[in-house]
Amino acid sequence: MSNPARKNGRFDFDIIEPVGWRVLVRKDDNRRETKSGIVLPGNHEIPTLTGRVIAISKMVENDPDTSLRQYDKVLFDPREAIPVEFDPDNRLFVVPLEKILAIFRKSTAQSAPVTESAPDSDADSDTP
């Protein structure tokens, strides 16, 4: 059995494919500034729970009831997310599907909620 080539003490792999009901998420950067513009000192950061789906397992991809797609921005629970030492900044996590809490998407004209307006009483009138 041959071993994969090692590079700087790490295995030289270039693909991560999640299995089962899991997805691979690249976590967004932690913010060091609040929305109001206050810069947090030192090691204080606002924990980030959002990221982009990088890869989806075959089970998730083939499930017609799952609307999650590659490159979706998601909100996830990091407590059961498993960090992957694949890139130097270590922002990759294997996340169980049930720990994906929300998907961020832009609305389209077809899927935007329709609001009903009150009927115009003058429109039905025969008099000008």
C-alpha positions in Angstrom: 0.0 0.0 0.0 1.5 3.4 -1.0 1.3 6.4 1.2 0.1 9.8 -0.2 3.0 12.2 -0.6 3.6 14.4 2.5 4.3 18.1 2.3 5.5 19.9 5.4 4.3 17.1 7.7 0.8 17.1 6.0 -0.7 14.8 3.5 -0.8 16.2 0.0 -4.6 15.9 -0.8 -6.5 18.3 -2.9 -10.2 17.2 -2.5 -12.4 16.8 0.5 -15.7 14.9 -0.1 -18.1 14.7 2.8 -20.0 11.5 3.3 -23.4 10.7 4.8 -25.7 13.6 5.6 -22.8 16.2 5.8 -21.6 19.2 4.0 -18.2 21.0 3.9 -18.4 24.7 4.9 -15.8 27.4 4.6 -16.4 29.6 7.6 -16.6 33.4 7.0 -14.0 35.6 8.7 -14.6 36.6 12.3 -15.5 40.3 12.5 -13.4 42.6 14.6 -15.8 45.5 14.2 -19.4 45.9 15.4 -22.1 47.1 13.0 -22.0 50.5 14.6 -18.3 50.8 13.8 -16.7 50.0 17.2 -13.4 48.2 16.7 -12.9 45.4 19.2 -9.4 45.4 20.8 -6.9 42.5 20.9 -8.3 39.0 20.7 -12.0 40.0 21.1 -13.9 38.8 18.0 -17.6 38.4 17.2 -18.0 34.7 16.6 -19.0 33.8 13.1 -21.6 31.2 12.4 -21.9 31.8 8.7 -20.0 30.3 5.8 -20.2 29.0 2.2 -21.0 25.4 1.3 -17.9 24.2 -0.6 -18.9 20.5 -1.1 -22.0 18.4 -0.6 -22.1 14.7 0.1 -23.8 12.5 -2.6 -26.6 11.7 -0.1 -27.5 15.4 0.3 -27.1 16.1 -3.4 -29.5 13.2 -4.4 -32.1 14.0 -1.7 -35.1 15.8 -3.4 -36.2 17.2 -0.1 -33.0 19.1 0.5 -32.6 22.5 -1.1 -29.0 23.0 -0.1 -26.7 23.6 -3.0 -22.9 24.2 -3.4 -21.9 27.8 -2.8 -25.0 28.6 -0.7 -24.3 30.9 2.2 -25.5 29.2 5.4 -25.9 29.7 9.1 -24.6 26.8 11.1 -24.2 25.5 14.6 -20.5 25.2 15.2 -20.7 23.0 18.3 -20.7 19.7 16.3 -18.9 21.0 13.3 -15.6 19.2 12.8 -12.6 21.4 11.8 -10.5 20.1 8.9 -6.8 20.9 8.7 -6.7 21.3 5.0 -5.7 24.9 4.4 -3.4 27.1 6.4 -6.1 29.4 7.9 -8.2 26.3 9.0 -11.6 27.6 8.2 -13.1 24.4 6.7 -15.6 22.5 8.7 -17.5 19.3 8.1 -21.0 20.1 9.3 -23.9 17.6 9.8 -26.9 18.5 7.7 -29.1 18.9 10.8 -26.7 21.6 12.1 -27.3 23.8 9.0 -29.8 26.2 10.6 -30.6 28.5 7.6 -29.7 29.3 4.0 -29.3 32.9 2.9 -30.8 33.5 -0.6 -32.0 36.5 -2.6 -35.6 36.6 -3.5 -36.7 36.6 -7.1 -39.6 38.3 -8.7 -41.5 35.0 -9.1 -41.0 33.9 -5.5 -41.5 37.3 -3.8 -44.6 37.4 -1.6 -47.6 38.8 -3.3 -49.5 41.5 -1.3 -53.1 42.1 -2.0 -54.3 45.6 -2.5 -57.7 46.9 -1.7 -60.0 46.9 -4.7 -60.5 50.3 -6.3 -64.2 51.1 -5.9 -64.1 53.6 -8.8 -62.9 51.0 -11.3 -66.2 49.1 -11.3 -68.2 52.3 -11.7 -69.8 53.1 -15.1 -69.7 56.8 -14.5 -66.5 58.7 -15.5 
